[in-house]
Amino acid sequence: MRPLHFLQKIINGIIDYVYPPFSKFIPIETFRYAATGGANTAFDIFLYFIFYRFILNKEIVDFGFVAISPHIAAFLFVFPITFTSGFLLAKYITFTSSLIKGKTQLLRYGMTVAGAILLNYLLLKLFVEEFGLYATLSKILTTIIVVTYSYFVQRFYSFKTGKLTRKQD
């Protein structure tokens, strides 16, 4: 068995084990999005904290031709990691019934994530620089807004699947 399929079976097994109490209230696809999205979001916030606090040491990153504030630099460094994990989770765990080709999914996912990046950037700038909130708290608030946007765009555009269905017994 290939490693990706092995991981897919493990992750789906865990999600499917936890799903039954929620099956009357939420379709499996939405539950999987919440589970995988929640895990990827927690991973994102954890990495952001590590990069901001320990790797960047809360200091401006100066590339010589441009200087980037630490809260934005942490976001930029963490992004490629969580972009990849998010796409793989969406494609192989959440939206598995999508008939859209993988390359098209990736392109659409990239476009929706571009919107999420813009939202992340604007909201982080607003919360940290204008409202004076702590960077990690700002990241959490920004994430709540961006996750809501992302679910609807991915569900109805990037990985369009048709109707939501409940898990079959």
C-alpha positions as CSV (number, residue, x, y, z in Angstrom):
1,M,0.0,0.0,0.0
2,R,1.3,3.4,-0.9
3,P,2.1,5.8,2.0
4,L,-0.6,8.4,0.9
5,H,-3.3,5.7,0.7
6,F,-2.2,4.3,4.1
7,L,-2.4,7.8,5.7
8,Q,-5.8,8.4,4.0
9,K,-7.1,5.2,5.5
10,I,-5.8,6.1,9.0
11,I,-7.2,9.6,8.9
12,N,-10.6,8.5,7.5
13,G,-10.7,5.7,10.1
14,I,-10.2,8.2,12.9
15,I,-12.7,10.7,11.5
16,D,-15.3,8.0,10.7
17,Y,-14.9,6.6,14.3
18,V,-15.7,10.0,15.8
19,Y,-18.5,10.9,13.3
20,P,-21.5,8.7,14.4
21,P,-22.9,11.1,17.1
22,F,-22.8,13.9,14.6
23,S,-24.3,12.0,11.6
24,K,-27.8,13.2,12.2
25,F,-26.7,16.8,12.2
26,I,-23.9,17.2,9.7
27,P,-23.0,15.6,6.4
28,I,-19.7,13.5,6.5
29,E,-18.1,15.8,4.0
30,T,-18.7,18.9,6.2
31,F,-17.5,16.9,9.2
32,R,-14.4,15.9,7.4
33,Y,-13.8,19.5,6.4
34,A,-14.1,20.6,10.0
35,A,-11.9,17.8,11.3
36,T,-9.1,18.2,8.7
37,G,-9.5,21.9,8.5
38,G,-9.3,22.2,12.3
39,A,-6.2,20.0,12.4
40,N,-4.5,22.0,9.7
41,T,-5.5,25.2,11.3
42,A,-4.1,24.1,14.7
43,F,-0.9,23.1,12.8
44,D,-0.8,26.5,11.1
45,I,-1.2,28.4,14.4
46,F,1.4,26.2,16.1
47,L,3.9,26.8,13.3
48,Y,3.1,30.5,13.3
49,F,3.8,30.7,17.0
50,I,7.1,28.8,16.7
51,F,8.2,30.9,13.7
52,Y,7.1,34.2,15.2
53,R,8.4,33.7,18.8
54,F,11.4,31.4,18.4
55,I,12.7,31.4,14.8
56,L,12.2,35.1,14.0
57,N,12.5,36.1,17.7
58,K,9.7,38.7,17.2
59,E,12.2,40.7,15.1
60,I,11.9,42.4,11.7
61,V,13.2,40.3,8.9
62,D,15.5,42.5,6.7
63,F,16.3,41.1,3.3
64,G,18.3,44.3,2.4
65,F,15.8,45.4,-0.3
66,V,12.7,45.0,1.9
67,A,12.0,44.6,5.6
68,I,9.1,42.5,6.8
69,S,7.5,42.8,10.2
70,P,7.8,39.6,12.2
71,H,4.0,38.8,12.3
72,I,3.8,39.0,8.5
73,A,7.1,37.1,8.0
74,A,5.9,34.3,10.2
75,F,2.8,34.0,8.1
76,L,4.9,34.0,4.8
77,F,7.2,31.3,6.1
78,V,4.5,29.0,7.4
79,F,2.2,29.4,4.4
80,P,3.9,26.9,2.0
81,I,3.8,24.2,4.6
82,T,0.1,24.6,5.4
83,F,-0.9,25.2,1.8
84,T,0.5,21.8,0.9
85,S,-1.0,20.0,3.9
86,G,-4.4,21.8,3.4
87,F,-4.6,20.8,-0.3
88,L,-3.7,17.2,0.4
89,L,-6.3,16.9,3.2
90,A,-9.0,18.6,1.1
91,K,-8.3,16.4,-2.0
92,Y,-7.8,13.1,-0.3
93,I,-9.9,13.3,2.9
94,T,-12.6,15.9,2.6
95,F,-13.7,16.3,-1.0
96,T,-13.0,12.9,-2.4
97,S,-16.1,12.7,-4.5
98,S,-15.1,15.7,-6.6
99,L,-14.9,14.8,-10.3
100,I,-12.7,17.8,-11.1
101,K,-9.2,16.8,-12.3
102,G,-6.4,17.2,-9.8
103,K,-4.5,19.9,-11.7
104,T,-7.7,22.0,-11.9
105,Q,-8.4,21.4,-8.2
106,L,-4.8,22.6,-7.4
107,L,-5.2,25.7,-9.6
108,R,-8.6,26.5,-8.1
109,Y,-7.3,25.8,-4.6
110,G,-4.4,28.1,-5.3
111,M,-6.8,30.9,-6.5
112,T,-9.0,30.5,-3.4
113,V,-5.9,30.5,-1.2
114,A,-4.7,33.7,-2.9
115,G,-7.9,35.3,-1.6
116,A,-7.2,33.8,1.9
117,I,-3.6,35.2,1.8
118,L,-5.0,38.7,1.0
119,L,-7.5,38.4,3.8
120,N,-4.8,37.1,6.2
121,Y,-2.5,39.9,5.3
122,L,-5.1,42.7,5.6
123,L,-6.6,41.3,8.8
124,L,-3.2,40.7,10.5
125,K,-2.1,44.3,9.6
126,L,-5.4,45.6,10.9
127,F,-5.5,43.6,14.1
128,V,-1.8,44.0,15.0
129,E,-0.9,47.4,13.7
130,E,-4.2,49.3,13.9
131,F,-5.9,47.6,16.9
132,G,-2.7,46.8,18.8
133,L,-3.7,43.2,19.5
134,Y,-1.1,40.5,20.2
135,A,0.2,38.8,17.1
136,T,-0.9,35.3,18.0
137,L,-4.4,36.4,19.1
138,S,-4.6,38.4,15.8
139,K,-3.7,35.2,13.9
140,I,-6.5,33.3,15.7
141,L,-9.1,35.9,14.9
142,T,-7.9,36.1,11.4
143,T,-8.1,32.4,11.0
144,I,-11.7,32.2,12.1
145,I,-12.7,34.7,9.4
146,V,-10.5,33.1,6.7
147,V,-11.7,29.5,7.5
148,T,-15.3,30.6,7.0
149,Y,-14.4,32.1,3.6
150,S,-12.3,29.1,2.6
151,Y,-15.0,26.5,3.4
152,F,-17.6,28.1,1.1
153,V,-15.2,28.8,-1.8
154,Q,-13.6,25.3,-1.6
155,R,-16.9,23.5,-1.2
156,F,-18.6,25.3,-4.1
157,Y,-15.6,26.0,-6.4
158,S,-12.3,24.3,-5.9
159,F,-13.6,20.8,-5.1
160,K,-17.2,21.2,-6.3
161,T,-18.9,17.9,-5.6
162,G,-22.6,18.5,-6.0
163,K,-25.1,17.8,-3.2
164,L,-23.9,17.2,0.4
165,T,-24.7,13.6,1.4
166,R,-24.9,11.9,4.8
167,K,-22.7,8.9,5.4
168,Q,-24.2,5.7,4.1
169,D,-24.5,2.9,6.7
